[in-house]
């Protein structure tokens, strides 16, 4: 919306100039709700030889002749309204693809946010949910251009993020309609990186609010799309399939807006039949071309085999690597699988320590030919083999041994 069509800007400028609230209310009651209506309220333009039509219009509106102070303010307000409307018309006529979009006025931005907060009672539009000014301006630029554009997830930043990172202004070169070169300063949005699922949720809610802010798409409809994307993400996939990835959701989201753009080729501005994007939403939402992108994909054969074997199964590469280890490591890895004598099994013995070191069965049966005072021999450590003991005495003498 241009400055000339904004009721909030018209009210702010009138009161800022010093016009009393009663006089402004009389202007609004007569139908002069914005600068565009006020600028063409009579057959007079600034610079004309006489301002009699303007004076007659003011007297008819107020029901009396204005005093000198009121007349001075009303003249200034009329001239500013006429200049703004003339500038809006000229910018619209000379608009090109390289033209820099006009940002929303602060008064209009605040008025739209206030109306949105009143409409969406169940959502507190602040903090992580408040869209950045740059995001809203991006959606408003698409509305003014009357063409739907896709807004990437990483650019759906919050107002807090925008303030904390101090969105930069870049100077770009562009051409006017007459071919002359000009410099223009545009806002550069710093994209968000490494977005988790909850951050994606926040980002998409902000995008929906910004599109509703710009009068492109109803927030409730956009939120229906968001709920579908995240619900697909959280669903458990069937056997042999993998969970829907975030990249897959983003690709489906892009496809949705591509299809929506095809359905709104004639424009996205509101008409007497409503918003074109709202009218085409259900058709695109149920389109098979969009829905099939949300289906789980088959898992790779290696990954499917690993899932079937269970989480405790080691991959073949790991088993091969274990078998190729050094002498000491190989024995330690094979120690739990050594055949344990029946006499020791009856006592509740194990073949290795919890760290995987092999135990000497001869020492625990008091048949080892090596010096029992040694800490180990070539058959293993001289420690008790009873489970949970591993103290320096034979298993047959262990007080914790299993009784027969």
N, C-alpha and C positions, 0 to 999 in steps of 0.2 A: 504494500500500500504506500502511495506517495504521501508527501506532507499535505498536499491539498485535499486529500480524501480522508484524512485522519481527524476525527472529532476531538481526540485527546490533545493533539497538537494545537488545534484551533483554540480550545479552552485554555491551555497553558499559556499561549502567546497573548491572548486577550487579557487574562488576569495579570500576567507579568507586566504588561504595558500600563496597568493601573486602572483598567476598566472595572467598574463595580459589578458585583455578582448579580445584582438586580437587572442591570442593563444587559448583561450577557445572557441571562435567562430569557429576557424579552426577545433577543436575537434568535435564540434556539427555538422559542415558541413559534416564531414566524417561519421556521423551517431552515434557517441559516445555521446548519449544524457543523459545517466545516469550511475551510478556506475556499474551496471550489464553488460552493453555493453562494458564499458571501461575495466573491469576486465578480460573479455574474448576476448579482441581485438587481442591477439597474443598468440602464443604457449610458454607462459612463466608464471611461478608462483614464488612468493617471496620465496627465499631460494634456487633457482636452481643454478647450478654451473656456468652458464653463462646467461647474460642478453642480448645477441645479438639479439634475436627476438624482444625484447622490444625496443631496440635502432633503429632497422630497421623500426618498426611500427611508432615510433615517427618521424623519418626523412621523411618517406613517407607521413605522415599526414601534417607536417609543410612545406614540400617541401624544407627543408634545415636541416642542423644539428643544434640541440638546443644548446644554450650556457650553461655553467655550472650551472648558477642560474636556468634557465628554466628546465634543466634536473633534478636538485635536487627536484624541486616542483613537476614535473611530476612523479618522482619515488615515492614520498610520497603519491601523489594522487592515483597512481596505487595500492600501498600497502594497503591504507585505503579502496579503492573500493573492492579489493579482500577479505579483512578481513570481510567487511560488508556483502558481498554476501555469503561468506562461513558461516557466522553466521546466515543469513536468511535461508539458505538451511538446516542447522542443526536444527534450531528451528522449521522449517516446518516438518521435518522428525520425530522429537521427541515430537511433539505437542500432548498434552492430554487435557481432559476436564478441568483439574485443572490448565493448563498453563495460566500464566498472559499475557494478550494481550499487544502488544507493542504499545505505544502511537505514534500519528503522530508527526513528527518532526516539530518544529516551522516554518521552511521555507516552508514545504509542506502544513501546515495548512494555512499559510498566502496566499500562491499561490492559493489554492482551494477557499478560501474566496474571493479573488480578482476576480477570474474567475466567481464565482457565482454572485457577484455584477454586473459584466459586462453583464451577461446573463439575470438576472432578473432586468431590468431597472426600472420597476414600483414599486419595493419594496426596501426600505432603510434598509439594513441588519445591523442594529445597535440598541443599546438600548434594548428595550423589544423584538425585533425581532432577535437579534443575539444569536444563541444557545451557551450554555456553552461548554467549551472544554471537560468536562466529558461526556456530551451528545453526542458530535461528536465522541469521542473515543468509546463510547458504540456501536454506529452504525457501526463504522469502524471495531470493534471487531467481530460483527455479519457478516460483509462482509468477513472478513478474515476466519472466521469459516465456511463460505458458508452455513449458516443456518439462516433463518429469525427468529427473536425474537421480542416479543411485548415490547414496551416501555411505561410504565405507564404515565398517564398525570402528576402526581405529580413529576416525575423525569425529565420532560422536562423544565428544568430551563434555565434561561438566563445567559449570561456572566456576566452581572451586579450583578445578585443574587449570582453567584458563587464567584465573587471577594468580595462582601460585607459580605458573610457568611464564607469565607475562608474554602473551601472544604477540609475536613480532609483526612489524609492518614492512613489507617488501615493496620495492619500487620496480614496476614493470613498464615496459615500452609497449604501446599499442597505437593503432591508427584510428583517426577520426573518420567520419563518413566521407569527408572531402579528401581523404588520403594523406592528411598531415600527421606527423608523428607527435605523440604526446607521452608524458610521464604520468603514471598513476600509482598511488600507494594502496596496496591491498593487504588484507589481514592474512597472515600465514598461520595455519592451524598446526600445532605440534601434535602429531598423532600419539595415541597411547600404545604402549608396547606390552607384550607378554600378558594378554588378557585371559583371566581365568573365567570359569563358567558364571560366577556371580558378577564379574565385571562386564561380561557380555550382556547379561541380563540388564544391568544398570544402563549400559550404552544403548541398547535397543529401546528401552523405555524412554531415554532422553531423545532418541531419534523420533519416536512416536509423538512425544510432546512437541518437538520442534516442527514436525509436519502438521500437527494440529494447530500449532501457533501460527503457521504460515497459511492456514486454510486450505491445505492440500488434501489431507486424509484424516478422517475421524480417529481420535486416539483409541477408542474401543476396538475399532477394526484392526488397527495396527497391532494392538495388544493381543488380539486373537492370533495373528501371525507369529508373534513372539512366543506365546504359550505353546503353539504347535511345534516350533523349532526346539524349544527346550524340553518339551515332553518326549520328543523323538530321541533326543540326546540321552535322557535318563532311562529309557526303556532297556530291559535286558534282551540282548539279541538271541535268536534261536541257536541251537547247536550247529557248529560249523560256520557261523557268521560272527563278524566282529561288530562292536558297538559303533554307532554312527559318530564319525569324527567331527570336530569343529570346522575343519576345512570343508567337509561335505555340507554342513549346515550353511556355511557362508556361500558356497556355490549355489545352493538351493535358494537362498535369500536373494542373491543377484538375479537368478533366473526369474524369480517372482516379479521383481521390478522391471525386468526386460519385458515380460508378458504384459504387465500393467501399463507400461509405456506404449506398447503396441495397441492396447485397447483405448488409449487416450490420445491418439494422434491428433485429434482436432483441438486439443488444449485441455488444461487442467484447472482453469479458472472457474469459479462457481457460476452457475446459471440458475434460471428459475426452476430447473429440474434437480438442483442440488449439485454436489461436488462430483465431477466425472470420475475421480478415483474411487470414491465411495460406491458409486453405481456399478463400477466394473470389478470391485473387490471380490465379491462372492464367486464370480465366474472364474477369475484367475486362481482364487484360493482352492477351488475344487478341480482345477485343471490337472489332467494326468501328466502333462509335460513337466509340471512343477512337483507333483506328488511323488513321482518315481525317483526323484533325486534324494528323497528322504528315506528310502528303503535301505536296510542294513546290507552291507556287501559281504561276500564270502571271504572267510579268513584264508590266508595262504596255507598251503598243504602242510608245511612244517609246523606252523603255529597251531593248526587244527590237531595234528598228531600229538603235540606237546600237551594241549588241553585235555585230550582223551586219556593220555597216560597219567595225568594227575600232576599236582604241583610238586610232589616229591621226586618225580622222575628226573634224572639228570639227562641233559642232551647228550647225543653221541660224541660230540666234540669234547665235552667235559670229561666223559669216561675215558676217551682215548688219551686225553692229556693227563689224567690221573694214572693210567697204566704206564705212561712214558716218564714218570717222575724218577728221581734218583733212588739209590738203594735203600737208604733209611726211610725216605718218604713213602716208597712203595710198600715196605713192610708195615709201616704204621697204618697205611690205608687198608692193607689186607688183613691186619691183626684181628678185627672183629669177626672175620669169617673163618678163622682157624678152628679145626676140630678140637673140642675140649674133651679131655678124658671123662669117662662116666663117673669116676670117683669124685672128681671136682664138680661136676654138674650137680651131683647129689648134695654137695655142700653149698650150692648157690653161687658158683664161681662164674666169672666172665673171662674172656680171653685177652682183654686190653684195658688200660686205664681210660678214664673219660677223655683224655687228650689223644688217645689212639696209640699209645706206646704198648708194645707186646709184653706179656707177662710170662715168666718161666714156669711151666707146669711141673717140671721136675722139682724145683725149689719148693712149690706148694705141696707136693707129695713127699718131700724129704728124700727124693731119689736122685737129685742133681749131683753129678760127679764133680762139679766145680766147687771152689771154696765158698761156703755159704756166707762167709763174712763179706764177700764182695757184693757190691750193689747190683751187679748184673752179670750176665754171661752172654754167650752168643745165641742163646734161645730166648732171652728177654730179661726183664727187670726182676730182681729178687724182692718182690713185694707180694702181699697177700692178694689172692685173686677173688676173694669173697666180695660180692657186689657192695660198693659203698665203703669198703675198708681201705685197701691198698696201704697197709702199714707194714713195717719190716718184720713180719713173722709169717711162717707157712700157713696155708689155709687150713690144714688139718688141726692146727693149734689155735685157730681164730675163735674168740669167744662169740663172734657174730655169725658163725657158720650155721647152716641149716641142719637141724637135727633129723636123723633118720628114723 
